Amino acid sequence: MVKAPRLLGATALAASLLVPGASWACPACAGNPDGGITRYLLIGLMVVSPYLAATVVIRLIRKGEAAMRASEDASVHAD
């Protein structure tokens, strides 16, 4: 059960290390004339990231609730 959050954290760390310019840039910095499509990609990522984070948190909460219900049902049926 602990492997999924560790894998997610390791993936985020690897992505931020492999793409350091994009992970530290903001739309104002990317708005330079030589920025090209990068500006639009960063703005899109900033808009989408809260939705992705909320999706991950909701899935983790639902998974935890399901596990708790399963353990409660198992203990009730064991009696």
C-alpha positions as CSV (number, residue, x, y, z in Angstrom):
1,M,0.0,0.0,0.0
2,V,2.9,2.4,0.6
3,K,4.4,1.7,-2.9
4,A,2.0,3.9,-4.8
5,P,2.7,7.2,-3.0
6,R,6.4,6.5,-3.2
7,L,6.2,5.8,-6.9
8,L,4.2,9.0,-7.4
9,G,6.8,11.0,-5.4
10,A,9.7,9.4,-7.3
11,T,8.0,10.1,-10.6
12,A,7.4,13.8,-9.7
13,L,11.0,14.2,-8.5
14,A,12.4,12.6,-11.7
15,A,10.2,14.8,-13.9
16,S,11.3,18.0,-12.1
17,L,15.0,17.0,-12.3
18,L,14.8,16.0,-16.0
19,V,13.0,19.2,-17.0
20,P,14.4,21.9,-14.7
21,G,13.8,24.8,-17.0
22,A,10.1,24.0,-17.4
23,S,9.6,23.2,-13.7
24,W,11.0,26.6,-12.5
25,A,9.6,28.8,-15.3
26,C,6.5,31.0,-14.9
27,P,4.3,32.4,-17.7
28,A,6.0,35.8,-17.3
29,C,9.5,34.2,-17.8
30,A,8.2,32.0,-20.6
31,G,6.7,35.1,-22.3
32,N,10.0,36.1,-23.8
33,P,9.9,36.5,-27.6
34,D,12.0,33.4,-27.9
35,G,9.7,31.4,-25.6
36,G,7.5,30.0,-28.5
37,I,5.0,27.4,-27.5
38,T,6.5,27.0,-24.0
39,R,4.4,29.8,-22.6
40,Y,1.2,28.2,-23.6
41,L,2.3,24.8,-22.3
42,L,3.2,26.2,-18.9
43,I,0.0,28.1,-18.6
44,G,-1.9,25.0,-19.5
45,L,0.0,23.0,-16.9
46,M,-0.7,25.6,-14.3
47,V,-4.4,25.4,-15.1
48,V,-4.6,21.6,-15.2
49,S,-2.4,20.8,-12.2
50,P,-5.0,21.6,-9.4
51,Y,-7.4,19.2,-11.2
52,L,-4.8,16.5,-11.4
53,A,-3.8,16.9,-7.7
54,A,-7.5,16.8,-6.7
55,T,-8.0,13.6,-8.7
56,V,-5.1,11.9,-7.0
57,V,-6.2,12.9,-3.5
58,I,-9.8,11.8,-4.1
59,R,-8.7,8.5,-5.5
60,L,-6.4,7.9,-2.5
61,I,-9.2,8.8,0.0
62,R,-11.6,6.5,-1.8
63,K,-9.1,3.7,-1.8
64,G,-8.5,4.2,1.9
65,E,-12.2,4.3,2.7
66,A,-12.7,1.1,0.7
67,A,-9.9,-0.6,2.6
68,M,-11.3,0.5,5.9
69,R,-14.8,-0.8,5.0
70,A,-13.3,-4.1,3.9
71,S,-11.4,-4.6,7.1
72,E,-14.5,-3.7,9.1
73,D,-16.6,-6.1,7.1
74,A,-14.0,-8.8,7.6
75,S,-14.0,-8.2,11.4
76,V,-17.8,-8.3,11.6
77,H,-18.1,-11.5,9.6
78,A,-15.3,-13.1,11.7
79,D,-17.4,-12.9,14.8
